[in-house]
Amino acid sequence: KTYEDGFNLMGVARYHLNKNWYLLGKLGMVRAKFDYKITDGHDSDSLSDHNKYNIKPELAIGGGYLLNLGQNTDLGLGLTVNHVFADSFKFGDDSDDKLPSMTNVLFNATFNFGLG
């Protein structure tokens, strides 16, 4: 089992292909630590002692669809792929300064509104 703890800070650029469809890109950094638990098939687990936070670059690309609800309001549905560029990692590694490379896919829903 793995455990991650941290946060990311990213800048976002969004390009509208037309009234409804958009592409987006994100670039930034993640500050996180990574712990894991090794199970040997019995009730005994061991938890790693990796308590050091690391800062690594992060990149994301994605896109989505905006459904116009009228009066400066829309509902958006999107999909984004994020990747953290970090270290190669093997379970059992004793180094406290390693954060593994990670890729994840995020589905999101947004509600956008404007005043006026």
Number of C-alpha atoms within 10 A of each C-alpha: 9 10 9 11 11 12 11 14 13 15 10 12 11 14 11 14 10 9 10 13 16 17 17 17 18 19 16 15 18 20 16 17 21 21 18 17 15 14 12 9 7 6 6 8 13 10 12 18 13 17 13 14 17 16 16 18 17 22 18 19 18 18 18 19 19 21 14 14 12 8 10 11 14 17 14 17 15 18 16 18 16 18 16 21 17 17 13 9 12 9 10 10 10 11 12 16 13 19 25 15 15 12 13 10 13 10 11 11 13 11 12 13 13 8 6 5
